[in-house]
Amino acid sequence: MAKDLVCGWEIDERTTNYYTVYKGKTYYFCSAGCRERFEKEPQKYLKK
């Protein structure tokens, strides 16, 4: 399981359709909205 850094939900990385790669690391999300928010300001969410 992975944590959605935007909303905090636990995400099954094997089944989610929402992910992005940032600086060589893959991040998983619960929805397209959370993924888009992360992609706009990744450093904001990585500092949490």
C-alpha positions as semicolon CSV with decimal commas, in nm:
position;residue;x (nm);y (nm);z (nm)
1;M;0,000;0,000;0,000
2;A;0,107;0,355;-0,071
3;K;-0,010;0,682;0,082
4;D;-0,170;0,948;-0,136
5;L;0,036;1,251;-0,035
6;V;-0,246;1,492;-0,118
7;C;-0,542;1,348;0,074
8;G;-0,371;1,092;0,296
9;W;-0,566;0,786;0,183
10;E;-0,399;0,447;0,159
11;I;-0,378;0,343;-0,206
12;D;-0,319;-0,002;-0,352
13;E;-0,050;0,072;-0,607
14;R;-0,133;-0,248;-0,795
15;T;-0,488;-0,136;-0,877
16;T;-0,489;0,244;-0,897
17;N;-0,496;0,414;-1,235
18;Y;-0,354;0,736;-1,093
19;Y;0,019;0,779;-1,051
20;T;0,303;1,003;-1,157
21;V;0,682;0,988;-1,158
22;Y;0,868;1,277;-0,998
23;K;1,248;1,284;-0,979
24;G;1,264;0,913;-1,056
25;K;1,015;0,804;-0,786
26;T;0,659;0,687;-0,849
27;Y;0,377;0,839;-0,642
28;Y;0,026;0,693;-0,630
29;F;-0,307;0,874;-0,593
30;C;-0,674;0,797;-0,529
31;S;-0,800;1,019;-0,812
32;A;-0,702;1,233;-1,108
33;G;-0,769;1,541;-0,894
34;C;-0,514;1,445;-0,629
35;R;-0,260;1,358;-0,898
36;E;-0,311;1,696;-1,069
37;R;-0,273;1,886;-0,742
38;F;0,053;1,701;-0,671
39;E;0,188;1,762;-1,022
40;K;0,124;2,138;-0,991
41;E;0,312;2,170;-0,659
42;P;0,505;1,850;-0,577
43;Q;0,736;2,013;-0,324
44;K;0,435;2,132;-0,121
45;Y;0,321;1,773;-0,070
46;L;0,663;1,619;-0,025
47;K;0,735;1,849;0,271
48;K;0,438;1,716;0,472
